[in-house]
Amino acid sequence: MSEVTIKVEGMSCGGCVNNVTGVLKALAGVDDAQVSLENASATVRYDPARVSIEALRAAVENAGFDSPAS
């Protein structure tokens, strides 16, 4: 497993955190996702053979948030 922290912009409440957490955990290859409203980020433990960082960012963006490259 690998771990990456990606930026997540546009979250304003706990519901946003739950939404982002849910879309990330739903991806095949994601083992865990910890989303922080305070840090505007998501730390994701994932299998790079099954899911890419680009796919993680795309899931966040498809949920209505921004995930700019670091």
Secondary structure as the mmCIF struct_conf table of DSSP 4:
data_model
#
loop_
_struct_conf.conf_type_id
_struct_conf.id
_struct_conf.beg_label_comp_id
_struct_conf.beg_label_asym_id
_struct_conf.beg_label_seq_id
_struct_conf.end_label_comp_id
_struct_conf.end_label_asym_id
_struct_conf.end_label_seq_id
STRN STRN1 SER A 2 LYS A 7
STRN STRN2 GLU A 9 GLU A 9
BEND BEND1 GLY A 10 GLY A 10
BEND BEND2 CYS A 13 CYS A 13
HELX_RH_AL_P HELX_RH_AL_P1 GLY A 14 LYS A 25
TURN_TY1_P TURN_TY1_P1 ALA A 26 ALA A 26
BEND BEND3 LEU A 27 LEU A 27
TURN_TY1_P TURN_TY1_P2 ALA A 28 GLY A 29
STRN STRN3 VAL A 30 SER A 36
TURN_TY1_P TURN_TY1_P3 LEU A 37 ALA A 40
STRN STRN4 SER A 41 TYR A 46
TURN_TY1_P TURN_TY1_P4 PRO A 48 ARG A 50
HELX_RH_AL_P HELX_RH_AL_P2 ILE A 53 ASN A 62
TURN_TY1_P TURN_TY1_P5 ALA A 63 GLY A 64
STRN STRN5 ASP A 66 ASP A 66
#
